[in-house]
Amino acid sequence: MHSASDWLCFAVWESGSLVRSLTVSPDGGIGENIGAPYDFEHPYWAGERPVESTLSGDPYPLPFHPLELGQDALRALFGFILEGRPDPDDVDPYEVPLQGFRVADPTGHEQAEREARMQQLLQQMGSPRRYRMMPDGTFQEIADACSS
């Protein structure tokens, strides 16, 4: 979910196959709608969860608010929500332990090779150049004050 744009996207795979994918936003509408909707989606598609009002007073361009559907998707698929009042059975997502891993190069050779390759590439590229778009749509290189 992306709250600044009211965008929602989720997908579910089972045994390596896509079974459900939904992408929806007020600006783009329904970008993808693959597979049968899950039970938690039915009230939204049936018009039972309309957007009550908007700040502008204009009608909302979708029959439901994507972020509300997103919260219900989180609850149904993962057992928690991130916004709103949690149900008593919801998991506290901040209490779920996660495993962390550190990848190490015990000899140091891999990191040294990466750094040497990076230096080689930087030398091949030369100095950075900057351009300005002119009114006619062409680009003009901006002289670097440091190189003079």
Secondary structure, 3 states (H helix, E strand, C coil): CECCCCEEEEEEEECCEEEEEEEEECCCEEEEEECCCCHHHHHHHCCCCCCCCCCCCCCCCCCCCHHHHHHHHHHHHHCCCCCCCCCCCCCCHHHCCCCCCCCCCCCCHHHHHHHHHHHHHHHHHCCCCEEEECCCCCEEEECCHHHC
